[in-house]
């Protein structure tokens, strides 16, 4: 075994580098290691990785992400990777649905669906810089900088993207439009409530009086939904005009 870290070249003693924390037992990659350790451990272990992050986002969303922003980051899956993986799951699920989204919704959103079909990995992030700036202003007393607000809102997006899976999963089992409209309405309500819970938990430890915090949380939740709707309207118009 080398006496220097293979990652940062720091002199090492023990199982981990004192400078960069890389394990000293570094070995060459093999197919077995990549599958058993990197893939299975990174995705399916509930103590760390993708499913740990999803679990936290649905059991204590605001609290866990505040802890992440403040430094407890080892166990969480990367926020960009989480969103993209969830989008990939949604894409896969939609391959099995009994009805297309374009057949479920009226012509008022045809353009939006066209844009999302080709650019979902971009459109899903469009409101984040705006809402992050708003949360930065509304909760300035928390002393979270703009970048930290970007990160917390990225994890909020992860939770919302996971919730959005409910509709396409239901579309696998039925093409009943009346039922699916009810599900879509339920998902919309659930999204709004989740936003409220997320922001309330995240900012609950900072020095806000309860009624003040509730007002700010409700305000940003309404603004989140309104900004998302505005962006969707713009994308819908773009889709109707330029996508065929």
Buried (B, 14 or more C-beta within 10 A) or exposed (E): EEEEBEBEEEEBEEEBBEEEEBBBEEEEEEEEEEEEEEEEEBEEEEEBBBBBBBEBBEEBBBBBBBBBBEEEEEBBBBBEBBBBBBBEBBEEBBEEBEBEBEEBBEEEBBBBBBBBBEBBBEBBBBBBEBBBBBBBEBBEEBEBEEEBBBBBBBBBBBBBBBBBBBBBBBBBEBBBEEEBEEBBEEBEEBBBEBBBBBBBBBBBEEEBEEEEBEEBBBEBBEBBBEBBEEBBBBBBEBBBEEBE
